[in-house]
Amino acid sequence: MTPPKELSTGDRRISNASSNGEAPSQNTSDGSDIWIFTDTGCSQCIPQWDIKYDVDKADNMTEAAFLSSDVAGLKDAINFAGKAANACRDDPALCSRAMDILAQAHATVFDETGEVEHAEKAFDAWQESVNICPPTDPGRHCRIRNLAYILHVRFELTADVAYLDKSITLKKEVLTMNGPFDQSHDLDTLSASLYTRFQVTADPADLDRSIALSEESIPLANPRDRSERMRGLAISLGTRFNNTARLSDLERGIGLLEEALVLSQSANARRDCLAELATALSNRYEETRNVVDLDRSIALYEEVLGLCTPTHIDRPSLLTQLAEALRNRSRLRRDVTYLDRAIKLEEEALALTPPNHVQQPRRLSNLAWMYSDCFDLSKDLDHLDKCISLHEQALHARLLEGVKRPHSLANLAHSLRTRFHHKSNIADLDRAIESAHAHSTLSIGDVVSQLREAANDLHSPSHDRLSATLSWINASTESHDVLFEAYTTMFDVLDTVITRGHSLESRYSQLTTEHCISQAKGRIADAVSFAISKGRPRDAVVFVERGHALLLAQVGHCRMPLDIVRTKDAELAAELESIGRQFERLLASKTKPTDFTTRSIADDPVAQSMRLTAQWNVLVEQARKLDGCCDFLRPTPFDSLQHGAHGGPVVFININKPLSHAIIVVRDGDPLVVPLPSATPEVVEVLTIVFHKARHQHPSNYYSALRKLWDIIVGPVVRLLEPRFLTGSRIWWCPSAAVAQLPLHAAGDYTRSAAANMKLLNVFVSSYTSSLGALVRAQRPISLLTSPAPSVVVISQPNTQGEAELNVKAEIAYICQNLPASTLLEGQDGTPDAVISRIPNHTWAHFSSHGYPGEDNPLRSYFPLHCGHLEVLDILQTQMPDAELAVLTACHTAHVDTKSPDEFLHLVEAMQFAGFRSVVGTLWEMDDMDGTFVVMEFYRQMFEELERGNRSAYTCAARALNKTVQKLRSKKVSPWRWVNYVHYGA
């Protein structure tokens, strides 16, 4: 970004005080002229009016030469003005004016020719003009303004900050002197000088003051200048964003540029606004990963390039910026078309870059990585060869050791290793080792220190911080404490990266498509294994908990209980509650970002998210400063998580190389750790495929898969727990990654000769939970005063979407007959709005309908109802603190998304998140023949609990489902029919 431009003679005529600063002609009482003498001692007498005439003539000569850019005429004006100034030394006001004209002429020659001697003479003349100017002269403020300008020029020529400081002091003085007719201009030039000083000294106070002055100057500016002032302010805000990561500055800058673009009155002004707006949108894409911003920045860069001539000075940088944006688009879509165009543009930029130019190494490296991307897509070794050649050129361009040289060596070493793996040319390996050795001139401690600093740099883009953190982990092989710190930082930064998305849908897209996030998710298992290997099982639990259900955990922050904060600061708690509600609605909304040409920036969801994020972060920091609230919204410690195991053990499964583990959280003491040597990542991946295919094959294949699952994962866990817990005890599974796709609850040996305790169904009652935190919330006590007895809302939609009608009449009648406090929504009454409005008024909910997983987006999984769909996103926006039990007898309600299995984004989890403590659902499609049997048998046992006076009957849902499934299995149905049913929660 370019700074706001300081006033110069080439931009606008320098302040001229001629009309206000002249001294009136004086006459004697008899009408004769007053005569004065020159300081040369010459005896020639000059009448006062002749001197004034010469000063006026010098002014006119300077003005005419300025307007025509006539350097020779300017030099003639200099000679004439100098003589006129010498002729009126005894008249301070007139001499001050003459020196001002002389200085203007010198400054204009400097501006036209670059001859430094004229800048120096302009400074001397203006300094003298100010020194001799009477304090009451109405033109004094203009001469001080001009002196401030030339001091700024001297700073640019000498890099001496003292000149800049003096210029700023004089500009501040002018603001106390001049009238409102030029206040906007003076505010703007002072803002520009403060911005320049910030670039030199990095004093944030200068930048803040510069921005405040620009904000003040814009409403006072005339329409002709307003667009340029807005662009300058946007640039300053962008600079502050780059230094503070304050998203509100970026948002404000984009809004200003949008407005400035509309007000632009020239082709050049429009081009400059387009270029800055494209850069700002590209910066926001780096933060939010909103593809709309990326696409629009590409379109704007294309437009700007169309307005530039082939020889325009900014063309190479614009080509590079567009090429980088197109590369990002290619990486998202895996589309080589974008990449081909990016390469052509970067090659053109490189061709326009002079040898030894400061941007040459960057453009060579950019081009190298683009060819590396081509190789990844095509596996064409010619692309890899080109990549290596460009990395070598980039390294050569950095002949001097500097910050970037180690990166060039590392890049070259990486590419050479890649080519060695494909060509097996030992020379490539030797050169890679040589480059890596040259790169390692820094000690490992220095490297780790630099990476730690980069990972914790809150002013850097979050994706850059995540990349630095992953490199820090790779480098931290010698110190256990350092590696533990690096893993902890990875979780912190990963959470920050994902929160850049404006909605759950955008965050899900980030989670499943972005390479950097995928890498970090892949290191979660490493972090857990590391903690286990160092005898820190409690930390292992905290790590695996932080890697689970990331998206819903972020929404959960908006619903965090504020009781402690409220006792300390009720007003702050109310603000947190208000912003949290707004944030939650935005996160669960289905609103798509749009082009600002069709939507106000204030209404755009990305802008809203950035604004709410900034407000939320400020409020959270304020809350943490309250007594007893320092850990507010920080990661939950193990001691608090352990409360989730008070009803039975909670089992995490961590699949990793070289050794997988089950980590079992029990009510007291440290977690138990069970090695799972046979559960390698490769075996688990194959097993998920086997289970998927086996549902369409002979039942024996499915039973074989269940036996394999018992052998490698479930069996070792049961053997450890069986001596410690009674048969029939509760157990919760919290699987990670691919294991979340496996039916752990049904694992066992179902051959006739197998012992009863070789089947999990016979030993423990299984439930699932997305996290320990979710289980703690599900186990919260119910309010008997609010709900003395359960009431149920029954949603019956058996024949929507043209599907075959479901056989649900008997089960619906059975439920309504046994629970008189029931509401039935069927047929036209069962609209999405009606369901959402009625559910919070009941403690139980039952769905008998179809269910569908979202295509490529689990957040759009839905129940088809009358006149619309009830989706996961709709349910997430609902809060039901008194809800107890939800039974979802529809297909796919607990369908596991294969792209993000441990995010648990399905209808069952949405119901639990909304407030239901206990939820029953299905992994895949239901057999309609089973529906009525399962529902009536399940509720028969639940009603028995109610008849025994068990007001917390919902806590018996898992046991009732276990017995129901056992009875369904005894009917000799295909295994996938009884395996289908699962329980989540308390």
N, C-alpha and C positions, 0 to 999 in steps of 0.2 A: 504494500500500500504506500502511496505517496503522501507526504505531509501536506497540510494546508499551505498554500503559497503565500510567502511574505510579499508585501507590496513592493514593487520595483518600477522603475521608469518604463520598462517594457510592457508592464501590465496596465498602468494607468498614469496619467499626468501627476507628477509630484505636487504636493500641496503648495499652492501659490497664494501668498498673502498680499499681492500687489494692490488689489482693490481696497483692502482694509488696512494695510500696514503703511501706506504712504504718508509722509508728513506734508501738511498743506504748505503751499507757497507763501512766503512771507514778504510783505512790502513795507517800506517806510511810510511815515505819515504823509510825505509829499508825493507818494506814488512811485518813487524810484525803487529799483531792485536792491536787495541785500547782496553784497558781494562777499565771497569767501575765498580762501586760498587753499590750494592743494597741499598735500603733505610733502610734496617734492621741493617745496621752498621756491617754486617758480613765482616770479612776480606777476605773471599774467593773472588778471582777475576774471572770474567766471560768474555770471549772474546765476542766482539760485534756480531760476526757472529753467536755465539751460542744463543744469545738472540733472534736474528731475526729468527733463526731456530725454537726456542720454540714458537714464535708468529705464524709462519707459521703452526707449528704442531697443535697449539690450533685452528687455523682457519680450518684446515683439519678435526680435530676431530668434530668440531661443524657442519661442512658441512655434514659429513658422518652420524652423529646422527640425523641431521635434515631430511635428505632424508629417513632414515629408521624409523623415529619417535621413536628413542631409547632414552627414558628418562634417563636411567642410564648412557648411553654414553654421553648425554648432561651434566649431572652433573659432570662426569669426565672431560669433556671439560671445564666446569666452573672452576674447581679446577686448571687445568693446565693453563688456560688463566689468572686467577688471579695471579698465581705465575709469569707468564711471564710479566704481566703488572707491578708488583712490581719490577721486575728485570730491567726495562728500564725507570725508572722515569726521568732519566736525559736526555732522548731523547724524546722531546715532540711529534714529528711526530710518532715515533714507539710506544710510550706509548698510544697515541690517538688511533692508530689502534688496539692495544691490548685491550684497554677498549671498543672499538666498538665491537670486537669479543666477549668479556665477556658479554656485554649487549645483543648481539644477542642470545647467549646461554641461558641467563636468560629469555629473552622474549619468546624463543621457548618453554622452559619448562612451562612457564605460559600458553602459548597457548595450550600445550598438557594436562596440569594437572589442570589448573585453580588456582594454588597456588599463592595467591596474593603477598606473600613475594618476589617471583621472578620478578613480575612486578615492585615492588618498587626498587629492586636491579638493574633491567635493566634501570630504570629511572636514578638512581644515576650514573651508569656506563656511560650512554650516555651523561648525563649532564657534567661529568668530561671529557669525550672524546671530546666534543665540546669546553669546556673551554680551554683545553691545545692544541688543534689542531692549528697549525700555520695558519695564514690567507691565505697564499699562497699554502697550502696543496691542491692538486687536488682532494682529497677525502673528503674535508670539507663539501661540499654540501650534500654528502650522509649521513654524520653523523648528520647534522642538520635535514635532512629528517627523519632519524630514531628517533631522539629526539622528533620531532613533532608527530610522530606516538605514541610513548609511553606516551606523554602528553595526547593524545586523549584517550588512554587506561585508564590513571589515572582519566580523566573526567568521563568515563563510570563507574569506580569503586566508585568514590566519589560524582558524580553529582555536582562537583565544577566547575562552568563555567569559573573560572579563568584559569584552565588548558586548557580548550578548546580555550579560547582567545589566550593563549600563543602558542598553537599548530598552530592556524590559522596564527599568526604573523610569526612564523618560516617558515610555508609553503609559505607564500608570499615572504619571504626572499629567499628561495630556487629558486623560479621562476625568481629572478633577477640574479641568479648565474649560474644555470646549462645550459648545451648545449641543442640543439634541439633533441638529441637522446632520452631524457626521459621527454620532456616537456609535452607531452600528459598525462603521468602518474601523473605528479605533478599538472597539471591543474585539473585532475579528483579528486585527493585526497583533494585538497583545496576546490573544489566544494562540496565534501561529507561533509567536516567539516562545511562549511557554511550552508549546508542543516540541519545538526544536530543542529547547534546553532539556526537556525530559529525555529526548533521544540521546543526548550527550551524558547526562548525569544519572538517568534512570530514577529520578526522584518522583514517586507517584503523586506527590502533592502538586507538582507542576502539571501533570497530566489531568488530574482532577480539576484544577483551576482552569486549565485550558478548555476543558469540556463545559464547565459552568459558564465561562465567558461566551463560548459559541452558542450555547442555549439562549443566553441573554441577547445576543446580537441578532439572531434570526428574525424574531418578530419585528425588530426595528429596521431591517434591511428593506431596500426597495425591491420590487418584484424582479428586476433585472439581475440582482445579485443573490436573491434568496436561494436559488437552486445550488449555486456554487457553495454557499455557506452551509447548506444542508449536507452536501457531499463531504465538505471538510469535517463537519461534526461526526458524520458516519465513519469517516476514516479514523478519527480520534477514538471513537467508541470501539471500533474494531481493534485498535491497538490496545486499549485497556482490556478488552476481552482476551486478547492473546497473552496478556500479563497476569490476569486475575481469574480467567475462566468464568467470568460473570456473564451468564447466559442472557441476562436482561439487557446488557449492553449490545450484544449481537442482535437481539431481537429489535431493539430500538434503532440500531444502525440500518437494518434492513428496511424498517418502516420509513426512515428518512430518505433512503435511496429510492424507494418506490415513489415517494412524493416528489423528490428532486427530479426524477425522470419525467414526471408529468409536467413540471415547470420549466424544463430545459428549453432554451430559446435558440440554441445553435447546434449544428451537427457535432462540433467538438465536445460541447457540454453533454450532449446525449451519449456520445461514445464513452466519455469518462464515467458517467453514471452507470451505464450498462456494464462496463468493466468492473467497477467497484461492487455492483450488485451481484455479478456473477461470482466474484471472489467471496463475498459475504455468504452467499447461499452455499458455496462449496465448503466454507468453514463450518456452517451449520450442519451440513451433511456429515462432516467428520465427527460432530458431536452427537447428532441424533440418529444418523443412519436412515434418514427419511429420503427415500428414493425420489420423491417429488422435487426436493431441493436439488438433488444431483442432476436430474433431467433438465430442470429449468436453468441451472448454471451452464450446462452444456449448450442449450439453445441460446443463451445470452452471449456466451463466448463466441459462438458461431456468428451471431449478429455483429458483435464488435469487430471481429476479423473482417467481415464484409464492409465495414466502414473505414478500415485502415488501408492505406496504400501499401504496395509491396515493399516500399522502403521505409515505412513508418518505424520510428525508433522503438515503439512498444510491441511491434509484431512478434519478435522472437519469444518474449515472455508470455504473450497471449497464446501463442502456439503451444508452448510448454504447459500452460495451465489447462488448456482444452485437452491436450493429450493425456494429462494426468487424470482428468475427469472421465475421459473415455475409457481409460484403463480401469478405473474403479467400476464403471458400468459393465465392462467386460467380465471383471472378476465376480460381479453379482450374478450375471446371466450366463456365464461360461460361454459367451458368444464371441467368436473370433472376428466377426465383422467389426465390432467396436475396436478391437485390438489392432487390426490392420490399419484402420484410419488413425489410431493413436500413433502408431509407428511412423506413418507418413508425415504426420504433423511434427513429431519430435525430430525427425530427420531434417525437415525444412528448417526448424528452429536452430538445429545444430549447424546447418549450412550457413545460416545468417549470423552465427556467433563467431566473432574474431578469435584467432588463436590466443591462448593465455587469458581469455576473458574469465571473470570470476564465476560465471554461470556455466562454463564449458564442462567441468567435471560433473556437475549435477545433471546436465542434459545427457551426457554420455552414460551415466549410471541409470538414469530413467530409461533410456533406450535399451540398455542391457537387460533390465528387469522386464521390459515389455517382450523382448525376445525369449526370456526365461518363461514368461507366461505362455508364449506361443508353443514352446517346447512341452510344457505341462499339458496343453490341450491336444497337441498333434503328435508328440513323441518324435518329431522330426529332428534328428541330430544336427542338421544344418543350423537350426535356430539356436541350439545350445552352443555351437561353435561361434556363431555371431555374438551371442551373449558374452562368452569368454573374451573374445576380441575387444568388445566395447568396455568390459571391466578393466582390461589391461590398459586401454587408452585412458580411461578415467584415472587409473592409478598413476600413469605417466603424467597426466595433467596436474597431478598434485605432487609436484616434485619436492616441495617443502613439507616437512613434517608438520602436521596440524591436526585439528580435531577430527577432520574427515578422513585422514589417511588410514587409520586403523580400520575404518568401515570399508574402505576400498579393498584393503588386503583381505578382510573377512569375506567380502562379496566374491572376490576372485577365488578364494580357497573353496567356498561353497560350490561355485559353479564347476570348478575342476573336479571336486569329489563326485559331483553328479555325473560328469562325463566319464569318470573312471568306472563308476558302477555300470554304465551302459556300454562302454567300449573296452573296458579292462586294459587300458593303456597305462602301464606302470609309470610312464613319464608324467601323466596327469596327476597321479597320486603323489609323486615326488614333489611336483610343483605346488600342489595343494598344501602339503606339509610345510614346504618352504614358506609359502604365503602365510600360513597359520602361525609359523614360528616368528615371522616378521611382525605379524599382528600382535603377538604376545610379548612385545617389548615392555608393555605394562605388566606389572605383577598381577597375579590373580586377585590379590587384595585390592589393588587399585581398580581393576575391572569391576569387582563386586561392589565397591564403594560408589563408582560412577553409576552402575545400574540401579543400585538402591536409591540413589539420589533422583534418578530419572523416574523410577517407579513411584516415588512419593512426591513428585513435583505436581502440586495441585493446579498449577497454571497451564500444564500441558494437556492436550486432548486426551481424553480417557483411553482411547484405543492405543495411543502411543505409550501411555503408562502401562497398559496391559501387556503390550509387546515387550517393554523394558522389564516388566516383572517376570515374564516367562524366560527371558534371557538371564535374568538374575538367578532364577531357579536352576537353570542349566549350568551356570557358573559356580553356584554355591555347593560344591561337592565336598569341600574339606571341613567346613564348620557346621555342626548340627544345629547350633543356635541360629546361625545366619539362615540356613535353609528353612528352619521353622518360621522365622520371621518373613522370609520370602513367600512361603505358602500362605501365611496369614494375610499378607498384603495382596496376594492374588485374589483371594475371596473378596477383600474390600474393593479392589479395583473392578473386578468382574461385576459386582453389584452396581457400581457406578456406571459402567459401560452400558449395562442393560437398561438402566433407568433413563437413558437418553431417549429412548423411544417414547412417543407421545401417548401410545395406547398399548394394551396388552397384545393386540394383533401385530403392531409394529415391533414390539419387543420379541414376540414369538418368531417373527421373520428374522430378526437379528440373531436370535439364539440358534436357529436352524440353518442359516445360510452363511454367516460370517466366519471366515477361516480363523481369525484371532480368537473369537469366542469359543469356537469348536476346540481349538488347541487348549484353551484354559479348562474347558469342561473335561477334556481328556486327562488333564493333570490332577483332577480331583481325587481319582483313585490312587495316584502316586502320593498325594498328600496324606491320605488315610493310611496307606501302607507304611509311609515314613514314620508317622506317629506311632503305629503299632510296633514297628521295628525298634523304636527307641523307648519302649515300655511306657508309652503315654496313651493308654486306651481312652481316657476321658477326652483328650484333645482329638483323638481319632473320631469320636462321636460328634464333637463340635464341628469338625471338618465335613463329615458326611452330611450332617444336618444342614450346614450352610450351602452344600451343593445340591440339595433337594428342593424341588418345587419353588424355584427362584421367582417365577412370575407371580404366583399367588402370594408368596411371602411379601412382595413389594406392595400389593394391594392391601395385605393385612396390616402393614404399617399405618395405613390411613385409619384403621379401626382399633388401633392400640388403645387400651384403657388409659384414661387420663386422670384417674383418681388422685394419684400422688401429686401430679403437676397442679391439679385444681386446688389442692389444699395449700399449695405454696403461692400460686398466682392464678386466680380464677380467670382473669382477662386473657392471659396467655393461653390457658387451656381452651377457652372459647375460640380464640383465633386458630389454634391448631385443629380444633374440631371442624371449624368452618372450611379451612383450606383442605383438610383431609377429605371432607365430603365432596368438594369440588374436584379434587384430584381423583378420587375414586370413580366419580361419574365419568370423567374424561378417560381414565384408563379402561373402563369397561364399555366405553361407547363404541359405536360402529362407524363414527364419522371418519371420513377419509380426508387427508390433506389435499388442498386444491391450489391451483394457480392463483396468485394474488390478483390477477386480472378479473377474476369472478368472485373473489371473497376478500373482504377486508382483512388486513393482517391481524386486527384485534380479534377476529372471529376464527382465525385459522387454528386448528387443534395443536399444531406444532408450536405456534407462538404462545398459545394458552399454557401448554405443558412447560415451556421454558419459564414463563412467568410464575407459574405455580411452584415449580421446582425451586426457583430462587427464593420465593417467599417461605416455602416449607423449610428449606435448609437454614434460613435465618432463625425461624421460630424454634427449630430443633436445637440449634446451638444455644439459644436463650434458655430453653428448658434445661439443658445439661448444666447450666451454671447455677441452677437452683439447688439448694441444700437437699441432699439425698437423691438427686436426679441425674447424677453424672453419667449413669449408664443408660439413660433414656434412648431407646431405639438402637442400642448397640447390640451386637450378636449375643444371643442368650447363652449364659454360661452353663456348664454341664450340670451343676447342682440344681438349677431350675428345670432343665430338660428332664432330669431324672424323675421328676414328679409324674411324667407320662407313664412310667413303668409300675405305678402303685397297684394296678390291676393285673399285672402279669408281665413277663419278659417281652421286650421289644427287640426284634432282630434286624440288624442292618446287614446287607450282603455287599461286600466290596470285591469286585472281580478285577484282578490285576496280574501283571507279570512281575516277578517270577512266582508270586504266591498270592492266592486269594484268601479272604477271611470272612467269617461271620463274626460280627461284633454284637454282643447281647447285653442290652441295658437291663439291669435288674433293680429292684426297689432300693437296695442298700449296697454300698461298697462300689468298687471299681467294676467297669464292664467286663464281661467274660469274652475271651477271644478264642475262636475255633478256626484252626487252619483248614483250608479247603484245597488240598493240593491237586485234586482232579478237575476242579472248576476253573480251567484256564479260559481266557477270553475266546480262544478259538472254539473250544468245546461248547461254551455257552452260546456262541453265535450259531453254531450248527444246530444246537438243541432248539433254539427259537424257530429255526426253519422247519425242523422235524415236527414240532407241535403244530405249526401252521398247516403243513401238508397232511398230517395224520388225521385231521378232522374230516378229511375227504377220502380216507382210506379205511382199511379194515380196522375194527376196534383193537385188535391185538397190537397194531403199530402204536396206537395211542397209549395203551397200557405199558408198552415197552419204554416209551418216552417218559411216562410217570415214574417208572422204576429207575431210569437213568437220573432223573431229577432228584429222586430220593438218595441215590448213591453218592452223588457229587456235592449236593448242597444241603438238603433237608435232613437226611439221615444223621450226619455228624452233629447237627444242631440238636436234634431230638435226643441223641444218645447222651449228650452233655446235660440236657435239661431234665430228662426223665427221672433221674434220682432226686432232683431238687424240687420238683413240683408234682402235685397230684394229677392222676389221669383225669382228663376233662377240664384242666385248667385253661385259662385264656392265654393266647400268644398272639403277638402282633408282628406282622412282616412289613419292613420298610425297604424294599429292594431298590438297587441303583441300576442305572443304565439298562442294558439288555435284559437283566434278570427281571425287571418290572414286567416283561412280556410273558413270563413263565408262570404257570398256575401252581405256585408253591403250596397253596392250601390243600391241593389234591395229591401231592407227591406220595409215593408208596409202592410197595410190592403187592400187586393184586392177584398173584398166582395163588392157586388153592393151597399150596403147601406153605405159604408165607405165614409167619406169626402175625397175630393181630396188631402188635406194636410196630409192625413194619409199614403201617399205613398211618399217616399223620391224622386223618379223620378220627381214628380210634384212640389217639393219644391226647391230643390237644384240640381246642376249639380255636380256629384261626380267624383272624381279622387282618385287614390291611390299614395302613396309615401313610399319608404322603410325607409326614415328618413327625418328630416328637412334639414339636410345637402345636401341630394340628391336633394331635391326640390329647395334649393337655387342655386345649380349648374344648374338645369334644367331651371331656370328663368333668367340665364345670357343673356344679349342682344346679338343679332346676328349682324354680320358685313355686312352691306349692300354693302360695297365696294367689299368684297370678293365674295358675292353672291347676285347680284342685283335682281335675280328672282329665285324661286325654280326650281331645276332640280331633276328628279326622276330616280332611278334605279329600274327596275321591275324584280323580280326573279320569274319565272314561271316554276314550276316543278310539273305538275299535275299527273304524272304517274310513280313515282319512287317506288322502293322497291316492285314491283309487286302488289301494291294496286290498287283498282278500280280508274279509271281516274277521276280526279276532273273536274267539269264543270267551267272552268275559262276563256275561250276564250273571252266572251263578256266583262267581267270586265277588262281584260288586254287591250283589244282594246279601251275601254272607257278611261282608264287612259292615254294611250299613245297618243290618239287623242287630249285630252285636255291639255296635258303637252308636247309640242313639244320637249323641252329639256329633253328627256328621253332616257334611255338605257335599252334595253330588253335583259335579259339573260335567255334563255330558251333552253331546250334540252341539247345538248352536250356543249353549251356555259356556262351552269350554274354549273360549278364546284365550290367546296369550295374555291379554290385559286382565281378563277376569281371573285367570289362574294366579297371576302375580299379585293381584290385589287381595285374593282370598287366602292364599297360603299363610301369610303372617298372622292370620286370625286363628290358626289351628296349631296344635302341637304335633300332630301326625299328618302325613301326606301319603297318598297312594296313587300311583300312575298305572293305568292299564291302557296301553297305547302302543303304537309303533315307536321306534327310536332309530336314529341314524347318526353315524359318525360324520363329522365335517370332512368334506373332500379337501385334502391338503391343508386343512386348518381345523384342529380339534376344538378351537374356541367357537366354531360354528356348528358343533354337534347339536342335535335338536330333537325335540318331540314335535311331530306334526299335529297341530291342533286345528280347531275350527278357525278359518280365516287367517292362518299364519303359523309361524314356527315359534316355539319357545326354545331359545338357544342358551348355550352355556353363558354367553355374555349377558343375557337378560337375567339369568338367575344370580350371577355374581353381583349384580347391582342391588340385590334385595338383601335386607338384613332381618333375620328372624331369631332374636336372642332367646325366645322361649321354645323354639322348635326342638323336637325330640327324635322322632323316627320318620324316615322316608323310605318307602318301598317302591322301587322303580322296576316294575315288571314289564319292561319293554326291551327291544333288542339293543345291544351295543352301548348300554348306559355306563359301563365301566371300561369301554374300549380304550386300549392303550395305544397312544400315538407312537409309531415306530421311529419318528424323527426326534422325538423328545420324550422318551418313555418315563423318565423320572421327574417330569413336570406334572404328571397326573392331571392332565387337562381333559376332563370328561364330565359327563352329567352328574355322576355320583359325587365326584369331588366338588363340583360346583354347589350341589345341595348341602354338602357338609360345610363348605366355606360360608354359605349363606346363613348357617346357624344350626342345621340339623346335627344332632349329636351322634346319631346312628343311622346308617344308610345301607340298604340292600340293593344290589344291581347285578348286571350281567356283562360278561366279557365279550360276547358275540351275539349272533342271532339266536333267539329263543325258538324252541319247538312249541307251537301253539298247543300241542297235546299235553305238554307239561305245565302250562301256565296255571290252569285252574287248580290242579293238584298241589303245586308248589304254594300258591297263594293261600289256599284254604288250610293246608297243613301247617304252614308257617303261622298264620293268624290264630289257628286253634290253640297253639302253644302260647302265643302272646296273650290271648284272652284268658287262658288259665292263670297266667301270672297276675293279670289284673284282678281276677276273681279272688286270688289269694291276698289281695290288698297291696300288691307290689306297685306303688305309684311310679317307680323307676323301671317299669317293665321294659323300656327301650334298651336297657343294659343287658337284657336277656336275648336280644335279637340275634346275636351271633350264635348263641347256643341253640336257639330255635331253628336257625337256618341250617346249622350242622346236622341236627336231627332230621330235618326235612330232606336234606340232600342224601343222608344215609338211607332214608326210606325210598327216595327216588332211585337210588343206585340198586336197591334190592329188587326193583322191578325189572332188572336186567336191561336197562336202556343203554344206548351207546354212551361211552364215558364222557364225551364232550357235552352231552346234554346235562349231566349233573355237575360236571366241573364248571359249567358256565356261571354258576351263582356265587357271588362274593359278598363279603360284608366289610364295610369301612367304619371306623370310629369306635365309640365307647361300647 
